[in-house]
Structure formats: structure tokens, C-alpha cells
Amino acid sequence: MVLLLFLLPPCQSWAQSQVIRLTNGEFPPFLTEEKEGYGVASRIVTEAFAASGYLVNYGFFPWKRALVLAERGEWDGSVVWSWSEERAESFLYSDPVIVTREVFFHRSTRDFTWDGYESLTGYRIGATIGYFYGEEFHHAQDTGLIQVEHVATDYHNLRKLAHDRIDISLVEINVGRALLKEQLPEFRDMVVPYDEKPVRVTTLHLVVSKTLMDGEGIVSAFNKGMKQIDDTGRIEEIFRQAGLTRRMDHYE
């Protein structure tokens, strides 16, 4: 779904429009069509661009499509993504917008620990289409060391876990807790995170398509605006309003 009231053709010059069109998706509480401002990360991106004179137009899509649309230049960029060598071929990366902590969720009735991917042989692992979980995880998947089942969203992953259709689910810890609290409350005591050993702690970024003539200037303007709102304490305030700490230690 496309949000905000007006769209401008991709060929229209930035000097005239000062509008940037970004694909987005469901990754609550950081990105979501259901919240005012479209989630913590969306609010940071919107306000950082506003500080540099840009208006943001979001379109919400499934994640795989969101990336493809931006990669082709049909949209100007996308929020928010971790760095990968493959994506870096097509996109310019901003400074970090948020930091995330990806962990395995499991059923509370099952004792779970893990110590390297070799210890996960035989587990049915849930993952989300279009997500990058780090080179080590994807190598273990590609070599057949681990068994991974992909679905469209983290929400569907946690539902599968609650219904015992997978053994563990890889979800960002605050995203998982938010989904269980707000969309899957009947499973909140049934599904829990194992947060002693995260799979990955990573930064997520605005990405801007390299097809844009002034892509580097747009990223530079965004970084400048984000530093400006950070210096005023506005980013901290956005996190507090969402019930999060700045470095996402917990979701209450």
C-alpha cells in the first residue's frame, strides 16, 4: 500500500520535488503500517529527512518485493536493511538507523540452548523470506547443516512455532516480543526468546538505489538530518515513546 497523498514520477528532479519514495514493510515495532508514524525506524527516517528538507513517501510491500522495487529504481530506496555484499552492489547505505538483536524463539515447554550451528542439526528452524541473517547462518543453511523453513513474515513464523510446526524461530527480539504482545497475545506465555546467545547483533540502514543520479547527495542529506535530530535528543524520545531503550535491550 502506498502512503501519503501524492506521488511524483521517478524521473522528476530532486531539486524540484524534494520528495523521496521509500519501500517499507512489517517489522514492528520498528516498521509497521499499523502505528502512527509507521514505527520507530520509519519515524527516525521521516524526521531525519525532514530536517534536511525532504518529504518521505512510503509504500508497504512484502520484504522481497520491497527490495526488488527499490533495486530496479521503481522506488528510490528502502527502509531499513542490514549490510550485505550482495545488496551493496545495488544500494548506497546510510549511517545506522537502529541496532537489532536477532535471537531464537522457542516454546516455553522446551529447554533450549545452542552452541554453534552444529548443535542445531535436526531442528526445524523458521526464518523469513528476504531477510539476511549473516554469512554464517546462510552458509549453514546452504550446506545443509541446518534445516530452514521460510515464510512471508515474522508473525507467521511465530504462529508456526506456537503450533509446534517448527522447533525454533529466528526473530529480532523486540519484534518478536511486540508481535506476541500485540498480535499474538494468546501465545505470549507459550513462546519465549533465548537471548543469552544472539544469532547476530547488527545495524540497520536506509538504503538508496544506485540508479538515482544524486543518490550520494540524498544519503549525505539524510545522515546530516539524522545527526541533527539525534543531537537534540529527538531519537531518544522516539524510542521512549515506543517503550524501547535506544539500543533495544527490551520491549515492555
N, C-alpha and C positions, 0 to 999 in steps of 0.2 A: 504494500500500500504506500502511496506517495503522500507525504505530509507537508504541510504549509500550502499556501493558497496559490502560489504561482510558480511556473516552471519557465526556464529560459532555454533556448536551444544551445546544445553544447558548443556550437561554433561562435556564439556571441562572445565578444571580447570581455575579459575580466575588468578592464578599465571602465567599461560601460556598466557592467552588471553588478560587480562586487557580490555575486551570489555563487556559492559553491554547493554542488549537488553530491550528496554522500549516501551510499547504501548503508543500511543498518540491519540489525536482526535482533532476535530474542536471546538475551544473555543477562536476565535480571539478577541482581538489582542494578547492574551497570548499564545495560542496554535493554530497553523494552518499550514497546508501543503502548503499554498499558499504564504507564506512570507519567505524571506531569513532568515535562522536560525530557521525557524518554529515557530516564535512568541517569545514574551518576556520571558515567563516562560521556554520554551524549550532552549533558548539561555543561560539563567542562569544555567539550569541543565547541559547543554553541557559543559559550561566553568568551572563550579564548578568541574565536574568530570575530566576534562582535567587537572585542577590544581593538582589533586591527581593521575594522571597517567592513567585515563580511557578514552576510546573512547566510545561514545554512538551511538547505532544503534536504530533508531526509526521505528516503524510500526504504520501507521494510520488506525484506525478502528472506527466503531460506539462505543459509550461510553460503553454500556452494554457489548459488546463483548471484548472491550479493558480490562475491569476489569476482566472478566472471564478468558481470556487468561493468564493474569498475576497471577491470583489466582491459576490456575492449574499448574503454573510453566512452561508453554509453552513459556512464556516470563518472564524476570527476575523481572520486576516491571512495574510501570506505572506513568505517569505524567498527571496532578497534581490533588490531591484529598483532600477534607476536611476530618477531623477525624469523624469516626462514630464507635460505639461499634461493629457493625457487621463487618466492614472492618478490624478493629483492630485485629480480630480473625485470619485473614489470612495474614496480612501485617505488616511490620515494617515501621514506619513513620520517615521521616527526619525532620530536623528543617524547619520552614516555608519558602517557596519559594516566595510566593506572598500573599497579603491580598486582598480579594474581598468583594464587597458590592452588595448584591442581592436586587433588588427592583422590584416593579410592574411597567410595562409599560402599558399605556392606550392610547386610541385615543384622540388627542388634542381637539376634539369637545365635549368631555365628561368630566364634572367635576368629579374628583375622589379624595377621601381621604379614609383612612381606619384606624380603631382603634380597633385592635384585630380581630381575625378570625371570631368572631360572626358577625362583620359588613360586612363580605364578603359572607354571605349566599345569594344564588340566583345568584351570579356572576359565569360566565363560566371562569375558570382560566386555562391558558395554562402553562404547565410545560414540562420538557424534560426528556425522558426516561433515567434512570440510574443515574440521579442527586439526591443528598441528600440535602434537603433544611432546615434541622434542625428538631429536635424531635417534636416541637410544630406544625409545618406545617404538618408533616406526620401524627401526631395524629389527627389533624383536618380533614385531608383527610380520614383517615381510619375509623373514627367515623361517616363520612357522613356530618360533619358540613359544609364542603366546597365541591364544585364540581370541579374536576380537570380533564382536558383532556391532555393526554401525546402525544407528537410527538418525532421524532427522533433527532431533532436539534433545537437550539435557532433560527436559520434562519427560519425554518418552523413555529415556534411559532409566530414570529413577522409578518410573512406573513398572518397567520390566523387572527391575531389581526388587521392588516391593512384592511383585507377584512371583518371585523366585524363578524367573525365566532367564536370568543371568546371575552370576555369583558376586561380582563386584562391578562398580560403575565409576568411570573416571570423570569427575566433575570439579570445576573450580569450587572451593569450599564455601565461599559466600553465596555463589549462585545456587549451589545445592541446598544450603540452609534456607535461602529465600524461597526457592521453589517448594520445599517441604512445608514451610510456614504458610505461604500464601496460596499455593495452588494444589498442594497435596497434603493438607493437614491431617488426613486420616492415616497417613503413613509416617508422620513425623517421629513417633517413638519407635517405629519399626526399622527405619533406615538411618544409619549414622555414618559420619565420616571417620576414617582412620587418619588423623592429622599428625601423628608422630613422625611420619616419613612421607613428605610430599613427593609426588612424582616430579614436579617441576615448579619452581618459583620464577616467574617471568614478567617482563614488562610488555604492555600492550600499547599500540601506537595508532595514530591516524596514518593511513596510507593514501597517497595521491598518485594517480596514474601517470606514468612517464609519457603518455600520449599528449598530455597538456603542455602547451608551449611555455607557460610560465609556472610549471609545477614547482620548481625550486623556490620561486618567489612566494608561492602560496604556502609552502611548508615553512619558509622563513617567517612569514607574517603570522602564521599560526603559533610557531614557537615563541615569537615575541609576545603575542597576546596571552599565551598561557603563562609565561613568566610574569607578566603584568598582573594577572588576576591571582596568581599564586602569592606574589609579594604583598598583596592587600589582605591575604587570609581568606579569600573567597573560596578557594578549592577546599580548604579545611572545613569551611562552613557547609559546602555541598555534601561532603561526606557525613558530617554530623547530622544534617537534616535527614539523611537516609538511614541513620542508625549504624553507620560504619565508622571505623577508625581509618585514618589516612592510608595506612599501609595494609588495610583489610585484614586485621587479625581476627575479627569475628563479625558475625551478623546476629543481632539480637531481635 
